[in-house]
């Protein structure tokens, strides 16, 4: 199971518009073992874009259950989606709602909702969409096992 951390990174970079140096503040969501590992991974991602010093301002643990990245090219928007699993309690005659947070990558709000509904339709559980909101997340760094190379003799 993934262990997600939201990391806010500040650094100076070259503006794409006029080539001047500007301060940038970016948010990454990182699958990491612990806070130290999250900082290490986000720094590795941000350093190539930076001109000078890189500071990790905040790291916080976030409970994200599902991630649905888009594989259609230039998508840069991430949407935080709150969904409820509906579990009937037959003894009490009520429905228990269990909330979860999912992240969906999409071009716009409509595509995010469509992707969310498509994923829900694949589930056997009863799920309702409670909230969908655009985030400032630049990227989601999922766990990638590092390839170990044998030393050359």
KOLNU-181464 format. One record per atom (N, C-alpha, C): atom name; residue number from 1; residue in one letter; x, y, z. Coordinates in steps of 0.1 Angstrom, whole numbers, m for minus. Atoms other than C-alpha are relative to their C-alpha. Last residue first. Layout:
// KOLNU-181464
R,name,resi,resn,px,py,pz
R,CA,NUM,A,X,Y,Z
...
***
This chain:
// KOLNU-181464
R,name,resi,resn,px,py,pz
R,N,153,X,m13,5,m5
R,CA,153,X,349,m64,m129
R,C,153,X,11,4,m9
R,N,152,X,m9,6,10
R,CA,152,X,318,m43,m136
R,C,152,X,13,m4,6
R,N,151,X,m12,m7,2
R,CA,151,X,295,m38,m106
R,C,151,X,8,m7,m11
R,N,150,X,m12,7,m6
R,CA,150,X,261,m53,m110
R,C,150,X,12,7,m3
R,N,149,X,m9,4,10
R,CA,149,X,233,m28,m116
R,C,149,X,12,m8,7
R,N,148,X,m13,3,m5
R,CA,148,X,203,m25,m94
R,C,148,X,9,m5,m11
R,N,147,X,m7,11,6
R,CA,147,X,173,m9,m110
R,C,147,X,14,m1,6
R,N,146,X,m12,m4,7
R,CA,146,X,155,14,m86
R,C,146,X,6,m13,m6
R,N,145,X,m12,7,m5
R,CA,145,X,119,4,m78
R,C,145,X,13,4,m8
R,N,144,X,m6,7,11
R,CA,144,X,95,31,m89
R,C,144,X,12,m7,6
R,N,143,X,m12,8,m3
R,CA,143,X,71,45,m63
R,C,143,X,5,m8,m12
R,N,142,X,3,14,m6
R,CA,142,X,47,70,m76
R,C,142,X,13,m7,2
R,N,141,X,m12,8,2
R,CA,141,X,57,107,m80
R,C,141,X,m3,m14,7
R,N,140,X,1,11,m9
R,CA,140,X,26,127,m85
R,C,140,X,11,m9,m3
R,N,139,X,m2,14,5
R,CA,139,X,31,160,m103
R,C,139,X,m1,m9,12
R,N,138,X,m7,0,13
R,CA,138,X,24,198,m102
R,C,138,X,2,m15,m5
R,N,137,X,m10,10,1
R,CA,137,X,m3,197,m75
R,C,137,X,7,0,m14
R,N,136,X,m12,m6,5
R,CA,136,X,m21,230,m73
R,C,136,X,11,m10,m2
R,N,135,X,m11,m2,m9
R,CA,135,X,m54,212,m69
R,C,135,X,11,8,m7
R,N,134,X,m13,m1,6
R,CA,134,X,m88,212,m87
R,C,134,X,11,3,10
R,N,133,X,m6,m14,0
R,CA,133,X,m117,201,m67
R,C,133,X,14,m1,m6
R,N,132,X,m11,0,10
R,CA,132,X,m141,171,m69
R,C,132,X,5,14,m1
R,N,131,X,m6,m13,4
R,CA,131,X,m165,165,m40
R,C,131,X,11,m3,m10
R,N,130,X,4,m10,m10
R,CA,130,X,m190,138,m27
R,C,130,X,6,14,m5
R,N,129,X,m10,m11,1
R,CA,129,X,m189,112,m55
R,C,129,X,m5,11,9
R,N,128,X,6,m13,4
R,CA,128,X,m209,82,m44
R,C,128,X,11,10,m1
R,N,127,X,m8,m12,m3
R,CA,127,X,m197,46,m44
R,C,127,X,m7,12,m5
R,N,126,X,8,m12,2
R,CA,126,X,m216,13,m42
R,C,126,X,8,12,4
R,N,125,X,6,m7,m11
R,CA,125,X,m191,m15,m45
R,C,125,X,m9,12,m4
R,N,124,X,12,7,m4
R,CA,124,X,m186,m38,m75
R,C,124,X,m7,7,12
R,N,123,X,0,6,m13
R,CA,123,X,m162,m13,m90
R,C,123,X,m13,m7,3
R,N,122,X,m8,12,0
R,CA,122,X,m157,m7,m127
R,C,122,X,m1,m8,13
R,N,121,X,8,10,7
R,CA,121,X,m185,19,m128
R,C,121,X,7,m14,0
R,N,120,X,11,4,m9
R,CA,120,X,m166,39,m101
R,C,120,X,m8,m11,m7
R,N,119,X,m7,9,m10
R,CA,119,X,m135,41,m124
R,C,119,X,m10,m6,10
R,N,118,X,m5,12,7
R,CA,118,X,m156,54,m153
R,C,118,X,6,m9,10
R,N,117,X,12,8,3
R,CA,117,X,m174,79,m130
R,C,117,X,4,m13,m7
R,N,116,X,5,4,m13
R,CA,116,X,m140,93,m118
R,C,116,X,m12,m10,m2
R,N,115,X,m10,11,m4
R,CA,115,X,m127,95,m154
R,C,115,X,m4,m6,14
R,N,114,X,3,12,9
R,CA,114,X,m159,114,m164
R,C,114,X,10,m11,4
R,N,113,X,12,7,m5
R,CA,113,X,m155,137,m133
R,C,113,X,m3,m12,m9
R,N,112,X,m3,6,m13
R,CA,112,X,m119,145,m142
R,C,112,X,m12,m8,5
R,N,111,X,m8,12,3
R,CA,111,X,m128,150,m179
R,C,111,X,3,m7,14
R,N,110,X,9,10,6
R,CA,110,X,m155,175,m169
R,C,110,X,7,m13,m2
R,N,109,X,9,5,m10
R,CA,109,X,m131,194,m145
R,C,109,X,m9,m11,m6
R,N,108,X,9,m10,m6
R,CA,108,X,m104,199,m171
R,C,108,X,m9,m8,9
R,N,107,X,m1,m13,7
R,CA,107,X,m74,182,m188
R,C,107,X,m9,11,6
R,N,106,X,9,m2,11
R,CA,106,X,m73,153,m163
R,C,106,X,3,14,m6
R,N,105,X,m7,m9,9
R,CA,105,X,m53,137,m135
R,C,105,X,m9,1,m13
R,N,104,X,2,3,14
R,CA,104,X,m74,121,m108
R,C,104,X,7,11,m8
R,N,103,X,m5,m11,9
R,CA,103,X,m65,119,m72
R,C,103,X,m2,m4,m14
R,N,102,X,m7,5,12
R,CA,102,X,m86,98,m48
R,C,102,X,5,12,m7
R,N,101,X,m5,m10,9
R,CA,101,X,m96,105,m12
R,C,101,X,7,m6,m12
R,N,100,X,m13,2,5
R,CA,100,X,m118,81,8
R,C,100,X,4,12,m9
R,N,99,X,m6,m9,9
R,CA,99,X,m149,84,29
R,C,99,X,14,m4,m4
R,N,98,X,m15,0,m3
R,CA,98,X,m167,55,44
R,C,98,X,7,9,m10
R,N,97,X,m8,m6,10
R,CA,97,X,m205,60,45
R,C,97,X,15,0,5
R,N,96,X,m12,m6,m5
R,CA,96,X,m227,37,65
R,C,96,X,8,5,m11
R,N,95,X,m11,1,9
R,CA,95,X,m262,32,52
R,C,95,X,12,7,6
R,N,94,X,m6,m12,4
R,CA,94,X,m291,26,76
R,C,94,X,12,m3,m10
R,N,93,X,8,m6,11
R,CA,93,X,m316,m1,84
R,C,93,X,6,13,m6
R,N,92,X,5,m13,m3
R,CA,92,X,m301,m7,118
R,C,92,X,m8,6,m11
R,N,91,X,6,0,m13
R,CA,91,X,m296,m44,114
R,C,91,X,m6,13,4
R,N,90,X,13,6,1
R,CA,90,X,m291,m42,76
R,C,90,X,m7,m1,14
R,N,89,X,1,6,m13
R,CA,89,X,m262,m18,78
R,C,89,X,m14,m5,2
R,N,88,X,13,1,m8
R,CA,88,X,m257,m10,42
R,C,88,X,2,m7,13
R,N,87,X,0,13,m5
R,CA,87,X,m221,1,31
R,C,87,X,m13,m1,8
R,N,86,X,12,1,m7
R,CA,86,X,m218,31,8
R,C,86,X,m2,m15,4
R,N,85,X,4,14,2
R,CA,85,X,m182,39,m1
R,C,85,X,m13,m2,8
R,N,84,X,5,8,m12
R,CA,84,X,m179,76,m1
R,C,84,X,m4,m14,m5
R,N,83,X,11,10,4
R,CA,83,X,m158,96,m26
R,C,83,X,m4,m7,13
R,N,82,X,5,7,m12
R,CA,82,X,m137,127,m21
R,C,82,X,m12,m8,m5
R,N,81,X,14,5,0
R,CA,81,X,m118,137,m53
R,C,81,X,m3,m7,13
R,N,80,X,2,8,m13
R,CA,80,X,m87,158,m54
R,C,80,X,m15,m3,0
R,N,79,X,12,m3,m8
R,CA,79,X,m81,169,m90
R,C,79,X,m1,m9,12
R,N,78,X,4,11,m9
R,CA,78,X,m47,171,m107
R,C,78,X,m12,4,8
R,N,77,X,9,m3,m10
R,CA,77,X,m41,193,m138
R,C,77,X,m3,m13,9
R,N,76,X,m7,m5,m12
R,CA,76,X,m10,190,m160
R,C,76,X,m9,3,12
R,N,75,X,9,m3,m11
R,CA,75,X,m21,170,m190
R,C,75,X,8,4,12
R,N,74,X,m4,m12,m7
R,CA,74,X,3,172,m219
R,C,74,X,m9,4,12
R,N,73,X,m8,m11,4
R,CA,73,X,1,137,m232
R,C,73,X,3,11,9
R,N,72,X,3,m5,13
R,CA,72,X,m28,112,m230
R,C,72,X,8,13,m3
R,N,71,X,m11,4,9
R,CA,71,X,m16,89,m202
R,C,71,X,m2,6,m14
R,N,70,X,4,0,14
R,CA,70,X,m37,103,m174
R,C,70,X,12,m3,m9
R,N,69,X,m7,m9,9
R,CA,69,X,m30,93,m139
R,C,69,X,m5,0,m14
R,N,68,X,3,3,14
R,CA,68,X,m56,78,m116
R,C,68,X,7,10,m9
R,N,67,X,m5,m10,9
R,CA,67,X,m44,76,m80
R,C,67,X,m3,m4,m14
R,N,66,X,m2,3,14
R,CA,66,X,m63,58,m53
R,C,66,X,5,11,m8
R,N,65,X,2,14,2
R,CA,65,X,m63,57,m15
R,C,65,X,2,m4,m15
R,N,64,X,5,1,14
R,CA,64,X,m48,91,m7
R,C,64,X,m1,m15,m2
R,N,63,X,6,13,2
R,CA,63,X,m43,98,30
R,C,63,X,m7,0,m14
R,N,62,X,13,m2,5
R,CA,62,X,m18,127,32
R,C,62,X,m6,m14,m3
R,N,61,X,5,13,3
R,CA,61,X,14,129,53
R,C,61,X,m15,2,m5
R,N,60,X,10,5,m9
R,CA,60,X,28,164,53
R,C,60,X,m5,m13,m6
R,N,59,X,3,13,3
R,CA,59,X,60,179,40
R,C,59,X,m11,m5,9
R,N,58,X,8,8,m9
R,CA,58,X,66,216,40
R,C,58,X,m1,m14,m6
R,N,57,X,6,m8,m11
R,CA,57,X,91,241,28
R,C,57,X,m8,m8,9
R,N,56,X,12,7,m2
R,CA,56,X,115,219,8
R,C,56,X,m7,7,12
R,N,55,X,5,2,m14
R,CA,55,X,140,244,m3
R,C,55,X,m13,m7,0
R,N,54,X,13,6,m1
R,CA,54,X,160,244,m35
R,C,54,X,m4,m2,14
R,N,53,X,4,7,m12
R,CA,53,X,190,267,m40
R,C,53,X,m14,m5,m1
R,N,52,X,m5,m4,m13
R,CA,52,X,203,278,m74
R,C,52,X,m6,m9,11
R,N,51,X,m12,m9,3
R,CA,51,X,186,278,m108
R,C,51,X,4,4,14
R,N,50,X,m4,m11,m9
R,CA,50,X,161,249,m103
R,C,50,X,13,8,m5
R,N,49,X,7,m12,4
R,CA,49,X,145,227,m129
R,C,49,X,5,13,7
R,N,48,X,m3,m3,14
R,CA,48,X,170,198,m126
R,C,48,X,m7,13,m5
R,N,47,X,m14,m5,3
R,CA,47,X,168,200,m88
R,C,47,X,2,3,m14
R,N,46,X,0,m15,1
R,CA,46,X,130,196,m85
R,C,46,X,13,5,m4
R,N,45,X,9,m4,11
R,CA,45,X,127,158,m91
R,C,45,X,1,15,m3
R,N,44,X,m5,6,12
R,CA,44,X,157,147,m70
R,C,44,X,m8,5,m12
R,N,43,X,m11,m8,4
R,CA,43,X,145,171,m43
R,C,43,X,6,m5,m13
R,N,42,X,5,m13,6
R,CA,42,X,111,155,m43
R,C,42,X,12,9,m4
R,N,41,X,6,2,13
R,CA,41,X,127,120,m39
R,C,41,X,m5,13,m6
R,N,40,X,m11,4,9
R,CA,40,X,150,130,m10
R,C,40,X,m6,m2,m15
R,N,39,X,m8,m12,3
R,CA,39,X,122,149,8
R,C,39,X,11,m4,m10
R,N,38,X,8,m9,8
R,CA,38,X,99,119,5
R,C,38,X,8,12,m3
R,N,37,X,0,6,13
R,CA,37,X,126,95,18
R,C,37,X,m8,9,m10
R,N,36,X,m14,m2,6
R,CA,36,X,132,117,48
R,C,36,X,0,m5,m14
R,N,35,X,m2,m15,4
R,CA,35,X,94,120,55
R,C,35,X,14,2,m6
R,N,34,X,1,m9,m11
R,CA,34,X,90,82,54
R,C,34,X,2,14,m5
R,N,33,X,0,8,m12
R,CA,33,X,87,52,30
R,C,33,X,m2,9,12
R,N,32,X,m13,1,m6
R,CA,32,X,77,74,0
R,C,32,X,m1,m9,13
R,N,31,X,2,13,m7
R,CA,31,X,49,78,m25
R,C,31,X,14,m3,6
R,N,30,X,m10,10,2
R,CA,30,X,52,115,m34
R,C,30,X,m3,m12,8
R,N,29,X,4,11,m9
R,CA,29,X,27,142,m40
R,C,29,X,9,m12,m3
R,N,28,X,m1,14,5
R,CA,28,X,44,173,m54
R,C,28,X,m7,m9,10
R,N,27,X,4,10,m8
R,CA,27,X,36,210,m49
R,C,27,X,1,m14,m7
R,N,26,X,7,11,7
R,CA,26,X,54,238,m65
R,C,26,X,m3,m11,10
R,N,25,X,4,8,m11
R,CA,25,X,66,273,m54
R,C,25,X,m9,m11,m6
R,N,24,X,10,9,3
R,CA,24,X,86,292,m80
R,C,24,X,m3,m9,13
R,N,23,X,2,10,m11
R,CA,23,X,107,322,m75
R,C,23,X,m12,m8,m4
R,N,22,X,11,m1,m9
R,CA,22,X,115,339,m108
R,C,22,X,m1,m10,11
R,N,21,X,1,10,m11
R,CA,21,X,146,344,m129
R,C,21,X,m12,4,9
R,N,20,X,m4,m6,m13
R,CA,20,X,140,362,m162
R,C,20,X,0,m11,11
R,N,19,X,m13,5,m4
R,CA,19,X,138,343,m195
R,C,19,X,6,6,13
R,N,18,X,m10,m10,4
R,CA,18,X,108,363,m208
R,C,18,X,14,m4,4
R,N,17,X,5,m11,7
R,CA,17,X,79,338,m209
R,C,17,X,11,10,m5
R,N,16,X,1,4,14
R,CA,16,X,95,305,m199
R,C,16,X,m5,12,m9
R,N,15,X,13,m2,6
R,CA,15,X,107,321,m167
R,C,15,X,0,m4,m14
R,N,14,X,1,m9,11
R,CA,14,X,140,307,m154
R,C,14,X,m14,0,m6
R,N,13,X,m2,6,13
R,CA,13,X,139,291,m120
R,C,13,X,m1,10,m11
R,N,12,X,0,m10,11
R,CA,12,X,143,299,m84
R,C,12,X,2,m7,m13
R,N,11,X,m13,m2,6
R,CA,11,X,132,274,m58
R,C,11,X,m1,11,m11
R,N,10,X,m2,m13,5
R,CA,10,X,104,265,m34
R,C,10,X,14,1,m6
R,N,9,X,m14,m3,3
R,CA,9,X,91,230,m28
R,C,9,X,1,14,m6
R,N,8,X,m1,m13,6
R,CA,8,X,59,220,m11
R,C,8,X,14,4,m2
R,N,7,X,m12,m7,m2
R,CA,7,X,57,182,m5
R,C,7,X,m1,14,m7
R,N,6,X,1,m12,8
R,CA,6,X,25,162,0
R,C,6,X,11,9,3
R,N,5,X,m4,m12,m7
R,CA,5,X,33,127,13
R,C,5,X,m2,12,m10
R,N,4,X,m1,m12,8
R,CA,4,X,17,94,3
R,C,4,X,4,12,9
R,N,3,X,m1,m9,m11
R,CA,3,X,24,59,17
R,C,3,X,2,14,m6
R,N,2,X,m8,m12,1
R,CA,2,X,13,34,m9
R,C,2,X,m1,9,12
R,N,1,X,8,m12,0
R,CA,1,X,0,0,0
R,C,1,X,9,12,0
***
